[in-house]
Amino acid sequence: RDGLDLIKINNEETKIVFTNYGARIVSWKYDDNNIVLGNVVEADEFYRENPFKFGATVGRYGGRIGNGQFQLNDTTYQLEQNDGAH
């Protein structure tokens, strides 16, 4: 599967399945009720190729924004930074 893995976490009430690709939520059940986020499908390729990043919880810049700031529409935003250099 080209390094695309499913990570399953569950307890008595909740079952969540993530991918290691963007920490995407593939499925989420609470008390056997489906909680639908975006489009729920089984195909691995959908997660690699879709332009909408359904279910992604971690963006492409997670932890990688220089000096914790960025500019958008002529406004500079300062983000909270982690301790230490990365």
Secondary structure as the mmCIF struct_conf table of DSSP 4:
data_model
#
loop_
_struct_conf.conf_type_id
_struct_conf.id
_struct_conf.beg_label_comp_id
_struct_conf.beg_label_asym_id
_struct_conf.beg_label_seq_id
_struct_conf.end_label_comp_id
_struct_conf.end_label_asym_id
_struct_conf.end_label_seq_id
TURN_TY1_P TURN_TY1_P1 ASP A 2 GLY A 3
STRN STRN1 LEU A 6 ASN A 10
BEND BEND1 GLU A 12 GLU A 13
STRN STRN2 THR A 14 THR A 19
BEND BEND2 ASN A 20 TYR A 21
TURN_TY1_P TURN_TY1_P2 GLY A 22 ALA A 23
STRN STRN3 ILE A 25 TYR A 30
TURN_TY1_P TURN_TY1_P3 ASP A 31 ASP A 32
STRN STRN4 ASN A 33 ASN A 34
BEND BEND3 GLY A 38 GLY A 38
HELX_RH_AL_P HELX_RH_AL_P1 ASP A 44 GLU A 49
TURN_TY1_P TURN_TY1_P4 PRO A 51 PHE A 52
TURN_TY1_P TURN_TY1_P5 PHE A 54 GLY A 55
BEND BEND4 VAL A 58 VAL A 58
TURN_TY1_P TURN_TY1_P6 ARG A 60 GLY A 63
HELX_RH_3T_P HELX_RH_3T_P1 GLY A 66 GLY A 68
STRN STRN5 GLN A 69 LEU A 72
TURN_TY1_P TURN_TY1_P7 ASN A 73 ASP A 74
STRN STRN6 THR A 75 GLN A 78
HELX_LH_PP_P HELX_LH_PP_P1 LEU A 79 GLU A 80
BEND BEND5 ASP A 83 GLY A 84
#
